[in-house]
Amino acid sequence: MKFHLRKNLIAMIGAVCLTSPQFAAAELPSIRFDRIQPLGLGAGTSLEVEVLGRDTEDVKALRFDHAGLSAELVKPGRFKVTAQANVPAGTYDVRMVGKYGASNPRILSITHGLTDVPETEPNNEAAQAQVVSLNSAINGTSDGNGQDVFKFSLKKGQRIVIDCQAMKLESQLDANLILNSATGQSLASSGDYHGRDPFIDFAAPADGEYFAVVHDLIYRGGLPYRLVITTLPHVENLFPRAVQAGQTVNMTAYGRSLKEGAATLPPQLDEFTFPLSVPSDLARARQFSFLEHPVDHTVAPTAATFALNGYQVRVPVGAGALHPACVMVTDLPVTLDIEPNDERTQPQKLTLPAIVSGRFDKLRDADWFEVDIPENGGGEYTFEVYSERISGQSDPYVSVYDDKDMTLGELDDSGPRTNAFDAHIRDPIGIFNLQAKRKYHIVVQDRYSRGGPRYQYVLAVRKPVPDFDIAAIHAENPGPSGNTVWAGGSVFMDVIAYRHQGFSGAITLTAEGLPPGVHAAPTSLFNNDRTTFVFWADENAPVADAAVKLIATATVEGQTLRHEVRPYTRVWSDANPGSSAPMRELIVGVREKAPYVLKVQPEKVTVEAGKEVSVKVIATRYWPDFKDKITVIPLAFPGPIQMPTAEIPAGANETMVKFTIQNGTRPGDYTISVLGQGQVPFNKDPQAKDRPNTLVSSPSLPVTITVTEPPKK
C-alpha cells in the first residue's frame, strides 16, 4: 500500500508541474515558517519552542488562532508558549510575525490529560532506553541513521495506544513504530496508519517492561515528532458518518478504552453510543469546521475536506476521547447500509433522493442497492461517494446498471488540482441519466477489496443541486508564505472554485475585515474555475496584520448563495509543490513600501466577443533607483481572453496592451489582472552600497471586462 501511495504522489507532483503558471515568483523577502519544535504542549502549561524559517528578521511575536495561546520571546528563534487551561484539545495555527509580515501557519498540538516529556539522548538502544510513564506526550526528534527507544511498564491486560504524530503536525518524518518486549521480541509494528503516521493498539499479555522504537523510514535525522503513549480513550471512527442538519442522531463511536474493564486479547474496538445534536444552519453552509487539522487522510497533505460540508466531533467519554472524527452534514434524511447486500440478487432498496451511510465490513465486501424510478422521476441524478473526505480510508468506486444488466458507467477519482492547491481525491462524483419507470442497481466497493471498521463511506444519489465549493491559497511559488502587501503595492491569491451538479454561473468575490489602507475590488469568477484575487495597499498604509474573510456569492435558481472562501496554505516547499492544507484564518498584512505597482486604465471595459480592446498599463515607481523595464504578461487569464506580452520601457511609466476576446466567448463580466516583472535593485540592509538586481513580480490592480454578444445578423 505504501508503494502504491508513493507512486500516486509522484504522478500528482508531475501533474502539478504541468499546470504551474509560467511566471517567476517575487524574490523580495517573504517570511516563511518552516518548523516549530516541539510540536505541542498540554493545556495549562508552558513550554519553550524553537521556530525556524526564512526571512525571519525581527520576529518578536507569534500569532495564534486561539486567544488562550500566547508566546513570550526568550531570544531570537525561541519563545515560551503558554496554553491556558481552558484551551480545548486540538491543533492550532501559529504564525511568526516580523519585519516582513505574518508568516504561513504551522500546527501546534494542545492536549489534555497528558504529561509533556522531552526526548533525552542517548536512547538509541534498549539498554539506553528513555524511561517514560504512561499518558505521556514525548516531544522527540528523529536520529539520522538511528532510532529512539522508550521504556515503560504495563500490567497484564492493560490497554494502551501508541500514536506517533508527525505528518499530522506537519513534520516530514515518515515514521516507523515498533513495540518490543523486554526480551527483544517484536510484538507489533506500524507504518502508514493515520496518513503517513504509525499507530499501535496493544493489550499487555503479561506484567513487564515494554519498548517503543521510533525511526524514520529511510533514517533521516532532525525531524520532529510527538509520541503519545496513553491509556486514555481513543476514537477510531463514528457511525453513521452522515447526519441530517437540525436532527439529534444516535451516534456510535468505535475505539479503544471507551469502556471500563480489562482489555481483550487481541484488542477489539469498543463501542460507545451517545446523542449528537446537529446544528440546523449547517445544511448548505459549504464549510468544514475542525478541532484537529484534517491533514492525515492520505500520505500527502491535501485539501481532502475541501468539498465536504460538515464538522469534527469529539466523543464525550470521560474528559473527552482522543482523535475527533469527522461527519458529513446533509439536508436529507440518512439511510444506514444494511447487510446482507453483498450480491446483485440481494440489493438494499432505496428511495431517491438517498443519503446512505455505509461501510465495507469485511474483505471483498460489495454493497448493492436498488432504485425504482417513478413515472415522474426520470432525468439526471448526481452520484457521489464520500470516503477520503470523511477519513473513511477506502478508495471507493461506484457502478450503475440498468434493468437489462447493462452498465451505465463507472465513477472514480474526482476533484480539482491547481498549482499548490490539491483537492484531487479518491472519491467518485458523476451524473447519470435515469429513465422513468425503470429499475437500476448501484454497487459501491473499495478498489482494492479492503474491509473492516475503518473502511466507511457515504453514498449520495439525488437530483442535481447546483452549488459550489471555493478556496483560496497564497500564490507565491514555490514554498509556503504569508500574504503581505508592501505599502503602495499589491499581492494576489489563487482562488479555485469547484462547481458541481450543474452550476456554471458567475461567482462574485469580496473581502471583509481588511486592515487600514488595504483594498480589494469585487472580483467576478465567470466561465472559469480559477481566478486571482488582488489586495493592494495605499502608499501610506500603516503596518498591520489582520484576519480577513473572502466571501463568495452567486445566484442559483433565483436563490443567493453566500459561502465563505476556505483558506488554505502550502505545507511544504519545493519537494512537494502540490501539498496543501486548511487553515482557520487568512491573515493579510502590510509592511515596507513596494518598489512599484501597476494599474490598468480604464478599470472597466466593454467589448464584443470576437473583438479586441486596448487598455493602458500604468506603472507607479516608488523606489527612485528602480528604472529598469517592466515586462507585462497575462496572469491566469480565462481561456477565451488572450494578451501578448508587452513591455514598459526602462525609465517609462506606461504601455498599451491589447485584450483579444475569442469568438463564442460567453457574455458576462470577467475580472482579470496582468503581472509585472522587473529587475529591482535590492538589499535587505538599506545602508548597503551593493544592491543586486532582484526579479520582482507584482500583479496589477484588477480590470473587469464585460463581454457582450455580437449583434445578430
N, C-alpha and C positions, 0 to 999 in steps of 0.2 A: 504493500500500500504506500509506503514512504517513497519507493521509486516512482510509482505512478504519479503521486502528487508533485514530486520534484520535476518530472517530465512536463506536467501541465504548467508548472511555474515557468519553465524555460520557454515554452510556447507562448505564455502570456507576456513575458518580457519582450519577445520578438514582436508580438502584435503591437505592444505599446510603442516600441521604437518606430514602427512603420507609420504610426499616427501622430508622432510628435510634431509640434509646429516648427516651421522652418525659419526660426529666428533665434539669435543668440540671447542668452539671459543677461540681465543687467549685472554689472560687476562692481557697482558701488557697494559698500558694506551693507550686509543684510543679516541681522542677528539670527543665528541658528542654534537651537538647543539639541545636542546630540545624546546626552546621557545624564541621568540623575542616579546617584548611588549613595546609600542604599535605596531600594525600590519601595520601601514602605515603613510604616510605624503603627503602633497601637494608639487608639483614641485615648486621650487623657495623658499622653506622654510627649516628650520632646526628643529629637534625635538630630545629630549633626549630619548633614548631607554634603556631598560634593557635586557640583554641576559643571559640565563640560560642553563646549560648543565652539562656534566660530563667530568672529566679530562681536565678542562679548565685553568690549571695553565699557568700563564704568557701570557694570552690573552690580547694583547695590540693593536690589529688591527682587523678590519673587512674587508672582501674581497667581492666585488660586481661584478656582471656580466655586469655592465654598467659604463663607465668612468665618467658619470655625477653624480655618487653617491660616497660619501666619508664619513668617520667617524673619529671622534677625541675622544680619550679616556678621559672620565671625571673622573672615578675612576673604580676600578675593578668591572666588571659586568655592567658598564654603559658607553654608548657612545653618543656623539652628532652626529647625522646623518644629512647630508646636501644633498638635491636633487637640482641640478641645474635646472634653469627654462626650459632648453631645453630637459630635460629627458621626453620621451614620457610617456603618461599614460599607466599603465600596472603593472604587477607584476615582481619582480626581485629576483634573488637568492642572499642571503647574507650568508657568512660563517665567523665563528670565526677562527682566526689564532693565535696559541700559541705554547707553548713548545712541544706539541705532534702533531703538524701539523695543516693542514686546515681541518675544520670540514665538515660534511654533510651540505647542504644548508637548510636555512629556507626562507620563502617567505615574501617579503616586498612589500606593495602596494604603488604605486605612482599615485596620482590623479591630475586632472586639474579642476579648477572651483569650488572646494570645500574648505571649511574652516575647519581645524582640530580643534576638541574640545575635551578636556579631560573630561571623566566622573567624576562627583563630587558627592560624598556621603555626607549625606544620600539622596537617591532618590528612596526609596522602595515603596512609596505610592503616590497617586495622589496629596495629599496635600504637599508632599515633592518633586514633580517632578522637574527635572532639566530643566530650560528653554533653548531652543536651537533655532537657526534660521534655515530657510530653506537653502538648499545647504551646509549642514554641514556633516562632517565625524566624528562621535563620537567614540573615542577610549575608549572602556569600558572593564570591567571585570565582569563576572557573580558573583552573590551573592549566597552563599550556603544557601539553604532553603529560598531564597528570589528572588526578581526581581528588575529590573532597570526601572524607569519610566521617560520619557522625554516629555516635553510640547512644543507645537509650535502652531502658528496661521495660519489659512488658510482663503482665501476669497472664496465665493461661486463659484463653478465651477473650482477652481484651482486644477490642477492635480499634484500629486506627486507620486514618488515611494519610498518605504522604503525597503532597501536592507540590511539584516543583514549578514555580511560576516564573517564567522568563519572557517568552513571546507575549503572554497575556499582559505583561508590564513593559512591552516594547524593548526588551533586550533581544539581541540577535543570537543569544545562546540557543543551540539546538540540543537540548539536554537529553541524556540517557540517565535513567534512575534504576538502581538495583538494590534489593533488600536481601541481606545475607544473615545467616545465623552466626552464633558465636564460634562455630567450627568452620566457618567459611563457605557453608553450603548456600547456593543461590536459592532463595525462597520465592522471589517474584522479581519481575523486571518490567519496564515500560519505556516506550519511546513516544510516538505521537498519540496523545490521548485527547487532551483539550487543545485542538490545533496541533502545534508542534511541541507542546509541553507534556511531560510524562506525569503519570498519576498511578498510585498503588493503593488498593483497598485490601487490608490484611487483618486477619484474626490470629492471635498468637496460639500456636499449638501447645506451648509449654512456657512455664516461667523461664525467664532468662534475659540475656542481653542480645540486642539486635543492632545491625549496622546498615545505615542508609548510605549508598555510594552515588555521587553525582559527578558526571563529566560531560563535556561537550562531545557531540557525535564524532567530530574529527579532531578533538582535543585542542581546540583553540583556547587561549587564555585571556583573562582580563574582562570577561563578560559577566555582568551581574545577574543574580537570580535571588529569589525569595523562596526558601524551602519551608513549607508548613507541615509539621508533624503533629497531628491532633486527634483527640477523641471526640471533638465537637461534632454535632450533627452536620451532615454534608448532603446536599441535594444533587442527585444525578439529573433528574428531569421531572416534568409535570405531565399530567394527563387529565383532561384534554388540553391540547396546545392552542386551540382556537376557542374564543369566548365571545358571547354577544354583548355589545355595549348596553349598559343600563340594567343588566341582569346580575343576579347572585348565583354563582356556579359552585357546585360541589367539586372541589379540585383535589386530586390525589397526587401527593408528592412521593417520588421514589428516591431512596438514598440510603445513607449509612448512619447508624446510631440515631435513627429517628424514633426508636422505641427503647424503653428500658429493658434491661435483661442481658443475658450473656449472648455473645455473638455466635453465629452458626459457622461451621467449618465445612466447605469454604464459605466465605461471606456471601450472603444473599441480600438483595436490596430490600430494605424495609419500606413499608407503606405508611403514609400519614395523610389523613383526609381533613380538609378544612374548607370553610366557605370563603369564596372570593367575590367581593362586590366590584363589578366592573363599571368605571365611570361612564355615564351616558354620552359625554361630549367627545368620546374617542371614536365614534362610529366612522367618520371620514376625515379624521384630523390629518392623515398622511404624515404622521410623526412616529418616532420610536424613542421613548424615554428609557434611560438605563441607569442602573445602580453601579454596575461594573461595565467598563467599555467592552462592547461586543466585538472583540478582535480575535477570538480564539476559535472561530468556526472552521477554519481551514489552516493549512500550514503557512500561509502567507497572509499578512494583514490585508483585508479587503473591506469594501463598503457593503458587506453582505446584508446588512439590515436596511439598506437604502430604500428598497421597495417593500417595506414591511410597515404596517400600521399596528402598533402595539406597545408593550412595555415589559419591563422585567419585574418579577415577583420574588420577594424574599419570604420564604416559608416560615410561618410563625410557630416554630417549635423551639421550646426553651427560650433563650435570649435571641433566637433567630439563627437559622441554619446558614452555613457557608454555601457559597455558589448560588446566586439567584438564577432563576430560569425565565426565559422569555416566552410570552404568549402573544398570539395574534388576536387583534380585536376586529370584529366584523359587525355589520348591521343586520345580519341574518341569523336565524336560529342555527345551532350547531348540532349535527348528527354524529354519533360515535361509530367508528368502524366496528362491526360485529362479526366475529367468527362463528361458524366456518363460512368463508367466502373466497377460498383458495382456488376454486375451479370455475371455469366458464359456466358449468352446469349448476352451480350453486351461488349465483351472484346475490349481493345485498341490494335490495331495491331502494332506489332513491326517488324523491320527488324534487323536481327542479323549481327554483334555484336551490342548490345544495352546498353546504359547507361541511365537510367530513373531516373530523379529527381522527387520524389513523396511525397505525404502527405496524412495522414488519416484525411479527412476534418471533419468528424463527428463520433459520437459513432457508433461502429459496422461497420465502413467503411471497405470494402474489395476491393482491386484493382486487376482487372483481365486483363491479357494480352494474346495475341495470336501470335504465331510464326509459319510460314511455312518453313520447312527445304527444301532447294532446292536439286536437284539431286546430286550436288557435295558438299553438305554442311553437310553431316552426320558425326557423331563422338562425341567425348566428348566435353561438354560445362561446363564451370565453372559458377555457380550461386552464387552470393554474394549480401548480403543486408547490407548496412551501415546505422546505426541509432545511436546506442550508441556512435560510433566513431565520429559522426558529432554533438553530443549533441542533437540528434533528439528526445530523450525522450521515444520513443516507444520500446517495446520488440517484434520485428517482427519475424514471421516465414514465410517460403515460401514453397508452394507445387506445384508439376508439374504433369499434367495429359496428357495422350496421346489422340489420336483422337477416342479411344474407351472408353473414360472416366475412364480408369484405372490409378491409381496413380503410378507414378514412385518413389515417396517418399516425405518426408517432411524434411526440414533442419531447425536447430535451433541453439543454442548457439555454440560458437567456441572460439579458441584462447588458447595460452599456459599459464601454471601456474607453476612456478618453484621457490620454496622457497619464498623469499620475492617478487620476480617479478611476478606480476599478470596482465596478459593481457587476461584473460578469460572473454569474453564479451557476450552480448545477441544478437550479430549479426550473422546471419546464413551464412555459407560457405559450399559449396559442389560441386560435379561434377555429372552430369547425361549424359548418352549416348542417344543422339537424332538421330533417324534414318532418312535417306534421304526420301524426298517425303512424309513426314507425318506432321500432324499438332499437335501442343501442346498448352496447356493452362497453364498459370502460375498465381497463386494467392498469393498476399502479404497481410498480415493482422497483426494487433497487437494482441499479445497473450491474452490480457485482453479486447480486443474490444474497446480500448480507441480511442479518436479522438479529433481534434482541431488543432489550428495553430502550437502548439509545436511539434506535432507528425509527424515528417518528416522522410524520408528515401531516400536512393539511391539504385536502383536495377541495378546490372551489370550482363549481360549474354554475354559470349564471349568464343571463343576457348581459351584453357588454354595458358597463357603467363607465362612460368616458371620464377620465381623470388623469392626473399626472403626479409623478414624484420629481423633486427638484433638489439639486445640491450645488454647493459652491466650494471651490478649493483654490488655494493660492497658486498662481500661475507661474511663479519663477521656477525655472529649471536649473539644475537637476535635483535639488535637495529640499528638505524641509525649510520653512522660513515663516516669518511673520508677515503681517500686512501693514507695512509702514509707508506712509506718504511723506516724501520730502517736501517741506513747505514750498508752495508755488508749483509743485509738480503733481504727478499722478501715479497711480498704481492700479492694476486690474486683477480680477479674479476670473477663473474659468467657471461658468455656470452650465450645468448639464441637466437637461430635462429628459425624463423617461416617460414618454406619452404611452398610454395604454388604453386598450378597449375602445379604440376608435377616435380618441381625442386628437385633433390636429389644429386647434385654434391658436390664437395669439395668447402669449403669457406676458404680463407686464410686471417688471421687477422694480421695486422701490426699496429705499433704505430708511431705517428708523434708528434713532439714538446716535447719530453721527457726532463726533467731538466738534468743538467750536472751530469754525473756519474750514471745515471739511464738507464737501458737496458730492452729490451723486444725482444724476439725471434719471428720470423714469426710462427704463430700457425695455424695448419690445423684443421678445424672443418669438419669432414668427417663421413658420415654414422651415424650421430647423430644430435640431435638438441640442445645440450648443451656442453660447454667445459669450461675450466678455462683458463684465460689469466693472465700470471705471469709477474710482474715487479720486477726487482731486482736492488740493488744499490751497487756500489763499496764500499769497506771498508772506503775509504777516501772521499766519495761523500759529497759535501757541502750541508748545509741546504738550502732548496729551496721549492718553490711551483710553479707549472706550469700548464697551461691549456693544456691538452693532447687530441689528437684525435685518436680514434681507427678507422681503415679503413678496410672494408671487401671487398674482391674482389672474383669474381667467373666467370667462363666461362660458358655461357649458349647459346647453339645453335650457337657456333662459335663467340659469342659476349662477350666482357669482361664487366661485371657489376662491378661498384665501388660504394659502399654505405658507408656513414659514420655511424658508430655504434652509436645508440641513447643511451645517458647516462641517467640512472635512479638512484633514491635514495630511500631507505626506508624512509617512512614518520613517522611512529610511532614505538614504541618498542614492548615489549613482548605481549601486549594485542592484537596487530594486526600484526602478523608476515608476513601477505600476502600483506600489503599495500605498494604501490609503486607509484612514480610519476616522470614525466620527469624533467630534469634539462638542462640548456643550456650549461654548461661546465662540463667536467670531470677534476677534479684537482688531480694531483699526487704530493705528497710532500716527502721530505727526512728530517729525524730528527736523533736522537741519534743512537748509534751503537747497532745492533741486538745482541742477545745472541748467535745465531748460524745460519747457513744456510746449506741447503742440495743441493748437486749436484749429478746428475746421469751420470755415465760413462759406455759406451760411450754415447754421446748425440744423436746419430742416430744409429739405428739398423735395420736390415732387417731379416724378419722371415716369413716362410711359414704358411699359415692358417693351423690350426691343430697342430702346433708345439709350443715349448716353447723356451724362450730365457732368459738368466740370465744376469743381469747388476749389477754394483756396485753402492751403495748409499754411498756417502762420506759426512761426517759432518765436517764443519769448526766451531770450538767453539771459539767465541770471548771473552766471559766472563770467566776469569780464574776459578771462583768458580762454574761454571756450568760443573759438571762431571757426572750427572745422565744419565740413559739410555734414548734413543730416540726411541719411537715406530714409525714405518713406516707403513702407511696404504694407500690404494688407494684413490685418490682424484677425485671424479666424473668421474670415468673411463667409456668409452663406454662399452655397454653390452658385446660385443664379447671378450673383453680383461679383464682378471682376474689376481689377485695377492693376495697371502696370506699375512697376517700381518707379519711383520718382526721387528727386534729389533737391534739397535746399542747398544751394552752393555755399562754399566757405565764405563767411562774412555776411551772407544774406539771411533774410528772416522769413522768406515765404516762397512758395511754389504753387503751381496748379497741378491738380490730379484729376483724372477722368474715371468716373464710375460707369461701367457698361452693364446694363441690365439685360439679361438674356431674354430672347423671345419666349413667351409662355410663362414668364415668372408670375407667380401667384400674387395678385394685388394685395397690398397691405403695408404696414409700417415695419421697416427693418432698421434696427439701431445697430450701428457699427462704429468701430474706431480704427484708425490707422496707427501704425507703430513707427516711431522714430528711432534711429540708431546713429549715434555719433561718438567719435573718439574725443573723450573729455580728459584734460589734464587733471590728475587727482593724486593726492597723497593723504593718508589718514592724519598725518601731522601737518597742520595748517602752516607751520613755520618752515617746513622743509623746502629747500630750493628745488629738489628733484621731484617733478610731478609728471610721472609717465602717463601716456595716454591710456585710458580705460574705456572700453566699449560700454556705453550706457544706453539701454533701451528704455523708451518711455512711450506709453500709449497716449494717443490724443484724447481730448475731451470728445464725447460721443457725438455722432451726427445721425439724425433719423431721416431715412429715405422712404418716402411714401410712393409706392409703385402703383400705378393705375393701369387699367386695361386700355389698349389702343382703341380708337374709335372703330365702331363696326362699319364695315364697308357695305 
